[in-house]
């Protein structure tokens, strides 16, 4: 008996059919179309934003109707506005706030600054100016020192004149950036502040000069009949308290005092203005 077998055709698993290749091509074309469409959408949005930005920055609705300046004491408003790079009717949306602030801080009188826009047509500038404390006599001119004890500019015409003066400092004695102040400079600033407070409490304000010496310390040259007041280094509150008691008890001579030495806390050495000998 003969058994017949049906032959089954063998399939080549590594051969791609025509249908599969077509699907791959269509898939690639679809991805390309989607990519091109997405790129076109991004470009369109970018062009739209640019157009809207140009329209907004050129629209008269956002022209600055007012530019308010606050915090100025020494500088006038127009000086501050020009320093910020602004002008009336400038479009407030076209203003770069950070750039304006950097321009303001570049002015020697301005210690801090901020610029804000208030839609639709207002700009606000707020600054903090240096408050002057003293002048320091330097070889190249007088340096203005603020209440934080930091030199901030050389004196120029129009700047405050009637300020205490510090003499005897060198450029190496000045504070650098955020580094601690050198000892001589720190002692000079403390002596200046202590003497100013002492004078204000005595209700006898008058110009005075701080004479700084790295070896012997600080001395105050006054124009109030006290002559030269020698403080030396350290213990200024105690020394000035001794001076206050001395002035309450001692009868001032006709010519005032030529010199008052407070270097030693337990003793005061004075020299009357009309007597060449020390007492």
C-alpha atoms as an extended CHARMM CRD file, in Angstrom:
* protein
*
       279  EXT
         1         1  UNK       CA              0.0000000000        0.0000000000        0.0000000000  PROA      1               0.0000000000
         2         2  UNK       CA              1.3510000000        3.3690000000       -1.0010000000  PROA      2               0.0000000000
         3         3  UNK       CA              0.9530000000        6.3880000000        1.2840000000  PROA      3               0.0000000000
         4         4  UNK       CA              0.9280000000        9.7290000000       -0.5660000000  PROA      4               0.0000000000
         5         5  UNK       CA              2.4400000000       12.7640000000        1.0700000000  PROA      5               0.0000000000
         6         6  UNK       CA              1.4640000000       16.3210000000        0.2440000000  PROA      6               0.0000000000
         7         7  UNK       CA              4.4850000000       18.5550000000       -0.1790000000  PROA      7               0.0000000000
         8         8  UNK       CA              4.4180000000       21.6940000000        1.9360000000  PROA      8               0.0000000000
         9         9  UNK       CA              6.3370000000       24.6660000000        0.4380000000  PROA      9               0.0000000000
        10        10  UNK       CA              9.1020000000       25.9780000000        2.6660000000  PROA      10              0.0000000000
        11        11  UNK       CA              9.0190000000       29.6820000000        3.5320000000  PROA      11              0.0000000000
        12        12  UNK       CA             12.1070000000       31.8650000000        3.5970000000  PROA      12              0.0000000000
        13        13  UNK       CA             11.9230000000       33.6620000000        6.9280000000  PROA      13              0.0000000000
        14        14  UNK       CA             14.6140000000       36.1450000000        5.9070000000  PROA      14              0.0000000000
        15        15  UNK       CA             12.9040000000       37.3500000000        2.7710000000  PROA      15              0.0000000000
        16        16  UNK       CA             10.8190000000       40.5180000000        3.0080000000  PROA      16              0.0000000000
        17        17  UNK       CA              7.5340000000       40.5200000000        1.2670000000  PROA      17              0.0000000000
        18        18  UNK       CA              6.5070000000       43.4050000000       -0.9060000000  PROA      18              0.0000000000
        19        19  UNK       CA              3.7350000000       44.3810000000        1.4950000000  PROA      19              0.0000000000
        20        20  UNK       CA              6.1470000000       44.7800000000        4.4630000000  PROA      20              0.0000000000
        21        21  UNK       CA              8.5750000000       47.0060000000        2.5450000000  PROA      21              0.0000000000
        22        22  UNK       CA              5.7420000000       49.2850000000        1.4830000000  PROA      22              0.0000000000
        23        23  UNK       CA              4.5330000000       49.6880000000        5.0360000000  PROA      23              0.0000000000
        24        24  UNK       CA              8.0510000000       50.6520000000        6.1600000000  PROA      24              0.0000000000
        25        25  UNK       CA              8.3110000000       53.3010000000        3.4530000000  PROA      25              0.0000000000
        26        26  UNK       CA              4.8980000000       54.7110000000        4.3160000000  PROA      26              0.0000000000
        27        27  UNK       CA              5.8430000000       54.8150000000        8.0070000000  PROA      27              0.0000000000
        28        28  UNK       CA              9.0600000000       56.6970000000        7.2230000000  PROA      28              0.0000000000
        29        29  UNK       CA              7.2200000000       59.1810000000        5.0390000000  PROA      29              0.0000000000
        30        30  UNK       CA              4.6410000000       59.6980000000        7.8000000000  PROA      30              0.0000000000
        31        31  UNK       CA              7.3110000000       60.4520000000       10.3430000000  PROA      31              0.0000000000
        32        32  UNK       CA              8.9770000000       62.8760000000        7.9530000000  PROA      32              0.0000000000
        33        33  UNK       CA              5.6900000000       64.6580000000        7.2970000000  PROA      33              0.0000000000
        34        34  UNK       CA              4.9920000000       64.9530000000       11.0180000000  PROA      34              0.0000000000
        35        35  UNK       CA              8.5030000000       66.2920000000       11.6520000000  PROA      35              0.0000000000
        36        36  UNK       CA              8.1670000000       68.8800000000        8.8940000000  PROA      36              0.0000000000
        37        37  UNK       CA              4.7580000000       69.8840000000       10.2040000000  PROA      37              0.0000000000
        38        38  UNK       CA              6.0800000000       70.2700000000       13.7520000000  PROA      38              0.0000000000
        39        39  UNK       CA              9.0150000000       72.3530000000       12.5400000000  PROA      39              0.0000000000
        40        40  UNK       CA              6.6520000000       74.5450000000       10.5170000000  PROA      40              0.0000000000
        41        41  UNK       CA              4.4430000000       74.9930000000       13.5830000000  PROA      41              0.0000000000
        42        42  UNK       CA              7.4100000000       76.0220000000       15.7390000000  PROA      42              0.0000000000
        43        43  UNK       CA              8.6240000000       78.4870000000       13.1180000000  PROA      43              0.0000000000
        44        44  UNK       CA              5.1290000000       79.8920000000       12.7860000000  PROA      44              0.0000000000
        45        45  UNK       CA              4.7590000000       80.3520000000       16.5310000000  PROA      45              0.0000000000
        46        46  UNK       CA              8.1800000000       82.0050000000       16.7460000000  PROA      46              0.0000000000
        47        47  UNK       CA              7.2920000000       84.4190000000       13.9440000000  PROA      47              0.0000000000
        48        48  UNK       CA              3.9810000000       85.1390000000       15.6550000000  PROA      48              0.0000000000
        49        49  UNK       CA              5.6850000000       85.9200000000       18.9570000000  PROA      49              0.0000000000
        50        50  UNK       CA              8.2020000000       88.1730000000       17.2070000000  PROA      50              0.0000000000
        51        51  UNK       CA              5.3730000000       89.9980000000       15.4520000000  PROA      51              0.0000000000
        52        52  UNK       CA              3.4340000000       90.3970000000       18.7070000000  PROA      52              0.0000000000
        53        53  UNK       CA              6.5780000000       91.6240000000       20.4810000000  PROA      53              0.0000000000
        54        54  UNK       CA              7.2190000000       94.2240000000       17.7700000000  PROA      54              0.0000000000
        55        55  UNK       CA              3.6230000000       95.3720000000       17.9010000000  PROA      55              0.0000000000
        56        56  UNK       CA              3.6850000000       95.6460000000       21.7140000000  PROA      56              0.0000000000
        57        57  UNK       CA              7.0140000000       97.4740000000       21.9050000000  PROA      57              0.0000000000
        58        58  UNK       CA              5.9270000000       99.9660000000       19.2500000000  PROA      58              0.0000000000
        59        59  UNK       CA              2.3950000000      100.4830000000       20.5010000000  PROA      59              0.0000000000
        60        60  UNK       CA              1.7110000000      103.9600000000       21.8900000000  PROA      60              0.0000000000
        61        61  UNK       CA             -0.5220000000      102.4230000000       24.5510000000  PROA      61              0.0000000000
        62        62  UNK       CA              2.5960000000      101.3660000000       26.4510000000  PROA      62              0.0000000000
        63        63  UNK       CA              4.4810000000      104.6560000000       26.0630000000  PROA      63              0.0000000000
        64        64  UNK       CA              5.6640000000      105.8570000000       29.4720000000  PROA      64              0.0000000000
        65        65  UNK       CA              3.3270000000      108.5830000000       30.6530000000  PROA      65              0.0000000000
        66        66  UNK       CA              5.3250000000      108.9550000000       33.8740000000  PROA      66              0.0000000000
        67        67  UNK       CA              8.6780000000      107.8440000000       35.2810000000  PROA      67              0.0000000000
        68        68  UNK       CA              8.6690000000      108.0760000000       39.0620000000  PROA      68              0.0000000000
        69        69  UNK       CA             11.9160000000      108.3800000000       41.0300000000  PROA      69              0.0000000000
        70        70  UNK       CA             12.0810000000      107.6890000000       44.7630000000  PROA      70              0.0000000000
        71        71  UNK       CA             14.9190000000      107.7450000000       47.2630000000  PROA      71              0.0000000000
        72        72  UNK       CA             16.9900000000      110.4890000000       45.6480000000  PROA      72              0.0000000000
        73        73  UNK       CA             18.4010000000      113.1260000000       47.9860000000  PROA      73              0.0000000000
        74        74  UNK       CA             21.5890000000      114.3740000000       46.3720000000  PROA      74              0.0000000000
        75        75  UNK       CA             20.7330000000      113.5660000000       42.7420000000  PROA      75              0.0000000000
        76        76  UNK       CA             17.8550000000      115.2330000000       40.8990000000  PROA      76              0.0000000000
        77        77  UNK       CA             15.1990000000      113.1730000000       39.1170000000  PROA      77              0.0000000000
        78        78  UNK       CA             16.3570000000      113.8450000000       35.5590000000  PROA      78              0.0000000000
        79        79  UNK       CA             19.9200000000      112.8060000000       36.4270000000  PROA      79              0.0000000000
        80        80  UNK       CA             18.5960000000      109.4840000000       37.7360000000  PROA      80              0.0000000000
        81        81  UNK       CA             16.3410000000      108.9530000000       34.6870000000  PROA      81              0.0000000000
        82        82  UNK       CA             19.1520000000      109.6830000000       32.2430000000  PROA      82              0.0000000000
        83        83  UNK       CA             21.5320000000      107.4520000000       34.1970000000  PROA      83              0.0000000000
        84        84  UNK       CA             19.0270000000      104.5890000000       33.8060000000  PROA      84              0.0000000000
        85        85  UNK       CA             18.9630000000      105.1690000000       30.0400000000  PROA      85              0.0000000000
        86        86  UNK       CA             15.3020000000      106.1620000000       30.0550000000  PROA      86              0.0000000000
        87        87  UNK       CA             13.3790000000      109.0820000000       28.6100000000  PROA      87              0.0000000000
        88        88  UNK       CA              9.7480000000      110.2580000000       28.5970000000  PROA      88              0.0000000000
        89        89  UNK       CA              7.4260000000      108.3610000000       26.2400000000  PROA      89              0.0000000000
        90        90  UNK       CA              9.7390000000      105.3470000000       26.0380000000  PROA      90              0.0000000000
        91        91  UNK       CA              7.8200000000      102.1050000000       25.5460000000  PROA      91              0.0000000000
        92        92  UNK       CA              7.8720000000      100.4070000000       28.9260000000  PROA      92              0.0000000000
        93        93  UNK       CA              7.7600000000       96.9110000000       27.3700000000  PROA      93              0.0000000000
        94        94  UNK       CA             10.9570000000       97.6750000000       25.4560000000  PROA      94              0.0000000000
        95        95  UNK       CA             12.8160000000       98.5890000000       28.6720000000  PROA      95              0.0000000000
        96        96  UNK       CA             15.3420000000       96.0340000000       29.9210000000  PROA      96              0.0000000000
        97        97  UNK       CA             14.9590000000       96.3180000000       33.6690000000  PROA      97              0.0000000000
        98        98  UNK       CA             18.2020000000       94.5370000000       34.5300000000  PROA      98              0.0000000000
        99        99  UNK       CA             20.2070000000       96.7430000000       32.2010000000  PROA      99              0.0000000000
       100       100  UNK       CA             18.6390000000       99.8820000000       33.7070000000  PROA      100             0.0000000000
       101       101  UNK       CA             19.5490000000       98.7010000000       37.1990000000  PROA      101             0.0000000000
       102       102  UNK       CA             23.1680000000       98.0340000000       36.2100000000  PROA      102             0.0000000000
       103       103  UNK       CA             23.4160000000      101.4980000000       34.6850000000  PROA      103             0.0000000000
       104       104  UNK       CA             22.0850000000      103.0560000000       37.8860000000  PROA      104             0.0000000000
       105       105  UNK       CA             24.5390000000      101.1560000000       40.0790000000  PROA      105             0.0000000000
       106       106  UNK       CA             27.3850000000      102.4490000000       37.9180000000  PROA      106             0.0000000000
       107       107  UNK       CA             26.7480000000      105.9620000000       39.2860000000  PROA      107             0.0000000000
       108       108  UNK       CA             29.0550000000      106.6490000000       42.2680000000  PROA      108             0.0000000000
       109       109  UNK       CA             26.2740000000      108.1720000000       44.3900000000  PROA      109             0.0000000000
       110       110  UNK       CA             23.8750000000      105.2080000000       44.0130000000  PROA      110             0.0000000000
       111       111  UNK       CA             24.3650000000      102.3340000000       46.4670000000  PROA      111             0.0000000000
       112       112  UNK       CA             21.2550000000      100.2890000000       45.5410000000  PROA      112             0.0000000000
       113       113  UNK       CA             18.6000000000      100.5090000000       42.8280000000  PROA      113             0.0000000000
       114       114  UNK       CA             15.5070000000       98.8240000000       41.4190000000  PROA      114             0.0000000000
       115       115  UNK       CA             13.4030000000       99.4780000000       38.3040000000  PROA      115             0.0000000000
       116       116  UNK       CA              9.8170000000       98.2560000000       37.9020000000  PROA      116             0.0000000000
       117       117  UNK       CA              7.2230000000       98.6040000000       35.1500000000  PROA      117             0.0000000000
       118       118  UNK       CA              3.5850000000       99.2710000000       35.9770000000  PROA      118             0.0000000000
       119       119  UNK       CA              1.2770000000       98.5180000000       33.0740000000  PROA      119             0.0000000000
       120       120  UNK       CA              0.1320000000      100.1580000000       30.9940000000  PROA      120             0.0000000000
       121       121  UNK       CA              2.2520000000      103.3420000000       31.0280000000  PROA      121             0.0000000000
       122       122  UNK       CA              4.3560000000      103.8410000000       34.1780000000  PROA      122             0.0000000000
       123       123  UNK       CA              7.9280000000      103.1210000000       35.2860000000  PROA      123             0.0000000000
       124       124  UNK       CA              9.1660000000      103.2660000000       38.8790000000  PROA      124             0.0000000000
       125       125  UNK       CA             12.7900000000      103.8190000000       39.8870000000  PROA      125             0.0000000000
       126       126  UNK       CA             13.8380000000      103.4700000000       43.5080000000  PROA      126             0.0000000000
       127       127  UNK       CA             17.4010000000      104.1920000000       44.5720000000  PROA      127             0.0000000000
       128       128  UNK       CA             19.3820000000      104.3310000000       47.7900000000  PROA      128             0.0000000000
       129       129  UNK       CA             22.0970000000      106.9520000000       47.8500000000  PROA      129             0.0000000000
       130       130  UNK       CA             25.2620000000      106.8750000000       49.8830000000  PROA      130             0.0000000000
       131       131  UNK       CA             24.9060000000      108.9830000000       53.0300000000  PROA      131             0.0000000000
       132       132  UNK       CA             28.0710000000      110.9410000000       53.6530000000  PROA      132             0.0000000000
       133       133  UNK       CA             29.8770000000      110.6270000000       56.9570000000  PROA      133             0.0000000000
       134       134  UNK       CA             33.3010000000      112.1850000000       56.4200000000  PROA      134             0.0000000000
       135       135  UNK       CA             36.0360000000      113.1950000000       54.0250000000  PROA      135             0.0000000000
       136       136  UNK       CA             39.4420000000      111.5150000000       53.8870000000  PROA      136             0.0000000000
       137       137  UNK       CA             42.4200000000      113.5910000000       52.7660000000  PROA      137             0.0000000000
       138       138  UNK       CA             44.3550000000      111.5410000000       50.2110000000  PROA      138             0.0000000000
       139       139  UNK       CA             47.2520000000      112.4330000000       47.8750000000  PROA      139             0.0000000000
       140       140  UNK       CA             44.9440000000      112.5400000000       44.8210000000  PROA      140             0.0000000000
       141       141  UNK       CA             42.1650000000      114.4930000000       46.5690000000  PROA      141             0.0000000000
       142       142  UNK       CA             39.4320000000      114.1110000000       49.1310000000  PROA      142             0.0000000000
       143       143  UNK       CA             37.5050000000      110.8510000000       49.3200000000  PROA      143             0.0000000000
       144       144  UNK       CA             33.8770000000      110.8370000000       50.4080000000  PROA      144             0.0000000000
       145       145  UNK       CA             33.1180000000      108.1600000000       53.0260000000  PROA      145             0.0000000000
       146       146  UNK       CA             29.5780000000      106.9180000000       53.6200000000  PROA      146             0.0000000000
       147       147  UNK       CA             27.9230000000      105.9920000000       56.9130000000  PROA      147             0.0000000000
       148       148  UNK       CA             28.9610000000      102.3650000000       56.4330000000  PROA      148             0.0000000000
       149       149  UNK       CA             32.5690000000      103.4930000000       56.5270000000  PROA      149             0.0000000000
       150       150  UNK       CA             33.1740000000      102.8430000000       52.8220000000  PROA      150             0.0000000000
       151       151  UNK       CA             34.8870000000      105.3480000000       50.5130000000  PROA      151             0.0000000000
       152       152  UNK       CA             32.6880000000      105.6930000000       47.4260000000  PROA      152             0.0000000000
       153       153  UNK       CA             33.9690000000      108.6200000000       45.3340000000  PROA      153             0.0000000000
       154       154  UNK       CA             36.3830000000      111.5210000000       45.1590000000  PROA      154             0.0000000000
       155       155  UNK       CA             34.9250000000      114.8440000000       46.2120000000  PROA      155             0.0000000000
       156       156  UNK       CA             33.7740000000      117.0960000000       43.3470000000  PROA      156             0.0000000000
       157       157  UNK       CA             32.1220000000      120.4840000000       43.0780000000  PROA      157             0.0000000000
       158       158  UNK       CA             28.5750000000      120.2770000000       44.3750000000  PROA      158             0.0000000000
       159       159  UNK       CA             29.3160000000      117.4900000000       46.8470000000  PROA      159             0.0000000000
       160       160  UNK       CA             28.9290000000      118.0980000000       50.6130000000  PROA      160             0.0000000000
       161       161  UNK       CA             31.7600000000      120.1330000000       52.1060000000  PROA      161             0.0000000000
       162       162  UNK       CA             31.0090000000      120.6690000000       55.7940000000  PROA      162             0.0000000000
       163       163  UNK       CA             31.9910000000      117.2010000000       56.9640000000  PROA      163             0.0000000000
       164       164  UNK       CA             34.5120000000      115.8360000000       59.4520000000  PROA      164             0.0000000000
       165       165  UNK       CA             37.9010000000      115.2590000000       57.8630000000  PROA      165             0.0000000000
       166       166  UNK       CA             40.3040000000      112.3500000000       58.3890000000  PROA      166             0.0000000000
       167       167  UNK       CA             44.0080000000      113.0290000000       57.8060000000  PROA      167             0.0000000000
       168       168  UNK       CA             47.0350000000      110.7460000000       57.8950000000  PROA      168             0.0000000000
       169       169  UNK       CA             45.6320000000      107.7810000000       55.9540000000  PROA      169             0.0000000000
       170       170  UNK       CA             47.3460000000      106.0860000000       53.0160000000  PROA      170             0.0000000000
       171       171  UNK       CA             45.7140000000      104.1410000000       50.2110000000  PROA      171             0.0000000000
       172       172  UNK       CA             46.9040000000      100.9010000000       51.8160000000  PROA      172             0.0000000000
       173       173  UNK       CA             44.8600000000      101.8490000000       54.9070000000  PROA      173             0.0000000000
       174       174  UNK       CA             41.5590000000      101.9390000000       52.9990000000  PROA      174             0.0000000000
       175       175  UNK       CA             39.1580000000       98.9420000000       53.0980000000  PROA      175             0.0000000000
       176       176  UNK       CA             39.1410000000       96.7220000000       50.0060000000  PROA      176             0.0000000000
       177       177  UNK       CA             35.7940000000       95.3020000000       48.7960000000  PROA      177             0.0000000000
       178       178  UNK       CA             34.3320000000       93.1050000000       51.5540000000  PROA      178             0.0000000000
       179       179  UNK       CA             37.6160000000       92.5510000000       53.3690000000  PROA      179             0.0000000000
       180       180  UNK       CA             37.9220000000       93.7300000000       56.9960000000  PROA      180             0.0000000000
       181       181  UNK       CA             39.1040000000       97.3130000000       57.3770000000  PROA      181             0.0000000000
       182       182  UNK       CA             42.7890000000       97.7640000000       58.3010000000  PROA      182             0.0000000000
       183       183  UNK       CA             43.3300000000       98.5630000000       62.0310000000  PROA      183             0.0000000000
       184       184  UNK       CA             44.2590000000      102.2220000000       61.4800000000  PROA      184             0.0000000000
       185       185  UNK       CA             41.1970000000      102.8540000000       59.3370000000  PROA      185             0.0000000000
       186       186  UNK       CA             38.9160000000      101.0470000000       61.7710000000  PROA      186             0.0000000000
       187       187  UNK       CA             40.2990000000      103.0770000000       64.6910000000  PROA      187             0.0000000000
       188       188  UNK       CA             39.8530000000      106.3240000000       62.7340000000  PROA      188             0.0000000000
       189       189  UNK       CA             36.2160000000      105.5250000000       61.9480000000  PROA      189             0.0000000000
       190       190  UNK       CA             35.4490000000      104.5780000000       65.5530000000  PROA      190             0.0000000000
       191       191  UNK       CA             37.1110000000      107.7220000000       66.8890000000  PROA      191             0.0000000000
       192       192  UNK       CA             35.1660000000      109.8330000000       64.3830000000  PROA      192             0.0000000000
       193       193  UNK       CA             31.8060000000      108.3030000000       65.3170000000  PROA      193             0.0000000000
       194       194  UNK       CA             32.5020000000      108.5030000000       69.0580000000  PROA      194             0.0000000000
       195       195  UNK       CA             33.5630000000      112.1190000000       68.8410000000  PROA      195             0.0000000000
       196       196  UNK       CA             30.5970000000      113.0750000000       66.7000000000  PROA      196             0.0000000000
       197       197  UNK       CA             28.2190000000      111.5020000000       69.2370000000  PROA      197             0.0000000000
       198       198  UNK       CA             30.0880000000      113.1770000000       72.0970000000  PROA      198             0.0000000000
       199       199  UNK       CA             29.8560000000      116.5490000000       70.4110000000  PROA      199             0.0000000000
       200       200  UNK       CA             26.1710000000      116.1540000000       69.6070000000  PROA      200             0.0000000000
       201       201  UNK       CA             25.4210000000      115.2120000000       73.2060000000  PROA      201             0.0000000000
       202       202  UNK       CA             27.3210000000      118.3040000000       74.3420000000  PROA      202             0.0000000000
       203       203  UNK       CA             25.1540000000      120.4650000000       72.0310000000  PROA      203             0.0000000000
       204       204  UNK       CA             28.2890000000      122.0800000000       70.6820000000  PROA      204             0.0000000000
       205       205  UNK       CA             28.6880000000      120.7760000000       67.1370000000  PROA      205             0.0000000000
       206       206  UNK       CA             31.6390000000      122.2210000000       65.2580000000  PROA      206             0.0000000000
       207       207  UNK       CA             33.9720000000      121.0910000000       62.4760000000  PROA      207             0.0000000000
       208       208  UNK       CA             36.7020000000      118.7110000000       63.5380000000  PROA      208             0.0000000000
       209       209  UNK       CA             39.5410000000      116.6970000000       62.0390000000  PROA      209             0.0000000000
       210       210  UNK       CA             40.6410000000      113.1910000000       62.9520000000  PROA      210             0.0000000000
       211       211  UNK       CA             44.4320000000      112.8560000000       62.8560000000  PROA      211             0.0000000000
       212       212  UNK       CA             45.3090000000      109.2030000000       62.2920000000  PROA      212             0.0000000000
       213       213  UNK       CA             48.7290000000      107.8790000000       63.2400000000  PROA      213             0.0000000000
       214       214  UNK       CA             49.5260000000      104.1370000000       63.0560000000  PROA      214             0.0000000000
       215       215  UNK       CA             51.9730000000      104.4560000000       65.9750000000  PROA      215             0.0000000000
       216       216  UNK       CA             50.4050000000      106.8690000000       68.4570000000  PROA      216             0.0000000000
       217       217  UNK       CA             46.7370000000      106.4330000000       67.5680000000  PROA      217             0.0000000000
       218       218  UNK       CA             43.9660000000      108.9600000000       67.0100000000  PROA      218             0.0000000000
       219       219  UNK       CA             43.7300000000      112.6320000000       67.8890000000  PROA      219             0.0000000000
       220       220  UNK       CA             40.8920000000      115.1010000000       67.3450000000  PROA      220             0.0000000000
       221       221  UNK       CA             41.6270000000      118.6200000000       66.2010000000  PROA      221             0.0000000000
       222       222  UNK       CA             38.6660000000      120.7710000000       67.1780000000  PROA      222             0.0000000000
       223       223  UNK       CA             37.5090000000      124.3300000000       66.6360000000  PROA      223             0.0000000000
       224       224  UNK       CA             35.4520000000      124.5270000000       69.8360000000  PROA      224             0.0000000000
       225       225  UNK       CA             38.0820000000      125.7030000000       72.3260000000  PROA      225             0.0000000000
       226       226  UNK       CA             39.2460000000      122.1980000000       73.2270000000  PROA      226             0.0000000000
       227       227  UNK       CA             42.3050000000      122.3500000000       71.0130000000  PROA      227             0.0000000000
       228       228  UNK       CA             43.9070000000      119.0000000000       70.2260000000  PROA      228             0.0000000000
       229       229  UNK       CA             42.2690000000      116.0450000000       72.0020000000  PROA      229             0.0000000000
       230       230  UNK       CA             44.5650000000      113.0000000000       71.9990000000  PROA      230             0.0000000000
       231       231  UNK       CA             42.6890000000      109.6900000000       72.2130000000  PROA      231             0.0000000000
       232       232  UNK       CA             45.3330000000      107.1150000000       71.3080000000  PROA      232             0.0000000000
       233       233  UNK       CA             43.9760000000      103.6280000000       70.6140000000  PROA      233             0.0000000000
       234       234  UNK       CA             40.9030000000      101.8820000000       72.0590000000  PROA      234             0.0000000000
       235       235  UNK       CA             38.6760000000      102.5700000000       75.0790000000  PROA      235             0.0000000000
       236       236  UNK       CA             37.1930000000      105.6510000000       73.4150000000  PROA      236             0.0000000000
       237       237  UNK       CA             33.8590000000      105.5980000000       75.3140000000  PROA      237             0.0000000000
       238       238  UNK       CA             35.6330000000      105.5450000000       78.6730000000  PROA      238             0.0000000000
       239       239  UNK       CA             38.0900000000      108.2530000000       77.6490000000  PROA      239             0.0000000000
       240       240  UNK       CA             35.3530000000      110.5450000000       76.3900000000  PROA      240             0.0000000000
       241       241  UNK       CA             33.3480000000      109.9560000000       79.5680000000  PROA      241             0.0000000000
       242       242  UNK       CA             36.4100000000      111.1390000000       81.5070000000  PROA      242             0.0000000000
       243       243  UNK       CA             36.6230000000      114.1950000000       79.2590000000  PROA      243             0.0000000000
       244       244  UNK       CA             32.9580000000      114.9660000000       79.8630000000  PROA      244             0.0000000000
       245       245  UNK       CA             33.4550000000      114.8840000000       83.6350000000  PROA      245             0.0000000000
       246       246  UNK       CA             36.5820000000      116.9980000000       83.3320000000  PROA      246             0.0000000000
       247       247  UNK       CA             34.8180000000      119.6820000000       81.2900000000  PROA      247             0.0000000000
       248       248  UNK       CA             31.9860000000      119.8220000000       83.8370000000  PROA      248             0.0000000000
       249       249  UNK       CA             34.3560000000      120.3200000000       86.7530000000  PROA      249             0.0000000000
       250       250  UNK       CA             37.2680000000      122.3100000000       85.3060000000  PROA      250             0.0000000000
       251       251  UNK       CA             37.1290000000      126.0510000000       84.7370000000  PROA      251             0.0000000000
       252       252  UNK       CA             38.2900000000      126.6740000000       81.1580000000  PROA      252             0.0000000000
       253       253  UNK       CA             41.1400000000      129.2280000000       80.8860000000  PROA      253             0.0000000000
       254       254  UNK       CA             40.6610000000      132.4390000000       78.9720000000  PROA      254             0.0000000000
       255       255  UNK       CA             42.3870000000      131.1100000000       75.8900000000  PROA      255             0.0000000000
       256       256  UNK       CA             40.6740000000      127.7190000000       76.0220000000  PROA      256             0.0000000000
       257       257  UNK       CA             42.6350000000      124.4930000000       75.9180000000  PROA      257             0.0000000000
       258       258  UNK       CA             45.6120000000      123.9670000000       73.6850000000  PROA      258             0.0000000000
       259       259  UNK       CA             45.8220000000      120.2210000000       74.2330000000  PROA      259             0.0000000000
       260       260  UNK       CA             43.9660000000      117.5470000000       76.2060000000  PROA      260             0.0000000000
       261       261  UNK       CA             45.6870000000      114.1700000000       76.4330000000  PROA      261             0.0000000000
       262       262  UNK       CA             43.3370000000      111.2550000000       77.2040000000  PROA      262             0.0000000000
       263       263  UNK       CA             45.7650000000      108.4790000000       76.2940000000  PROA      263             0.0000000000
       264       264  UNK       CA             45.8500000000      107.1810000000       79.8730000000  PROA      264             0.0000000000
       265       265  UNK       CA             42.4380000000      106.3050000000       81.1920000000  PROA      265             0.0000000000
       266       266  UNK       CA             43.3090000000      107.1200000000       84.8330000000  PROA      266             0.0000000000
       267       267  UNK       CA             44.7820000000      110.5540000000       84.1120000000  PROA      267             0.0000000000
       268       268  UNK       CA             44.1030000000      113.5850000000       81.9440000000  PROA      268             0.0000000000
       269       269  UNK       CA             46.9870000000      115.8360000000       80.9180000000  PROA      269             0.0000000000
       270       270  UNK       CA             45.9720000000      119.2870000000       79.7470000000  PROA      270             0.0000000000
       271       271  UNK       CA             47.7570000000      122.3090000000       78.3640000000  PROA      271             0.0000000000
       272       272  UNK       CA             45.9120000000      125.6490000000       78.5580000000  PROA      272             0.0000000000
       273       273  UNK       CA             45.9400000000      127.7700000000       75.4720000000  PROA      273             0.0000000000
       274       274  UNK       CA             47.6280000000      130.7170000000       77.1770000000  PROA      274             0.0000000000
       275       275  UNK       CA             50.2070000000      128.6790000000       79.1220000000  PROA      275             0.0000000000
       276       276  UNK       CA             53.2850000000      127.1330000000       77.4860000000  PROA      276             0.0000000000
       277       277  UNK       CA             53.6460000000      124.6750000000       80.3750000000  PROA      277             0.0000000000
       278       278  UNK       CA             51.6560000000      121.5210000000       80.8110000000  PROA      278             0.0000000000
       279       279  UNK       CA             49.3960000000      121.2370000000       83.8560000000  PROA      279             0.0000000000
